[in-house]
Amino acid sequence: MSFNVAIDGPAGAGKSTVARQLARQLGFIYVDTGAMYRAMALYFLRQGIGAKEEEKIGEAVSRVDVSIAYENGEQQVLLGGENVTGLLRTEEVGNMASASSVYPRVREKLVELQRRLASEADVVMDGRDIGTCVLPQAHVKVYLTASAACRAQRRYEELKEKGALGTHTLESIQADIEDRDYRDMHREVSPLRQAQDAVLVDSSEMSIDQVIEAIRRLMGR
Ligand code: DC
């Protein structure tokens, strides 16, 4: 049976950095589920569908083809065969992903893909509902969080480094993060919450390496 590690938590807690490096160290596959919701969101944006148009989103879900491939161990997300990985990490796509991921039809389609990947290989999977819904039997579950101020600061540095700050300020990024937290935690289907058997790790005062070490200790590896 494959070994599954589930890492959930709010935006900007460091999930993807931690999960990617941990997977590499262990020879596991890293599954970034946020990127799948972002790819769907990109499709809706391209189709000119608004975040509130549930019926149109539902119809679009039955047409959209999201799949995953790996290149040099890095997850690539394909939308109808087109590699859209490089287009997903914008604020616009992130906000649309948060808004459209409230719909059950969006979630059902992606959860099925996620479960299949986890059954086929040893994975470190990160997201919002991995420990609570997608992989309730995961061997290790971590709820990784950090203060909103700390997460906004990290996101700000990341965008600045990429030269992608645009009109964003530290304040607007923190406001976006708080809005997104609220939506992710209060939606009806699979809200973000710590699974009962997940271990809470607060990364506010921890380095990436310290977080990874803590998770490896939980795994006994
Ligand atoms: O982790 P991220 O910022 O790439 O995720 C983008 C959005 O996708 C997030 O705001 C909520 C949604 N999401 C989700 O609902 N469930 C997941 N397992 C992963 C992401």
Residues whose N, C-alpha, C, O or C-beta is under 5 A from the ligand:
A	BS01	DC	A11 T33 G34 A35 Y37 G94 A97 S98 S101 D126 G127 R128 D129 R180
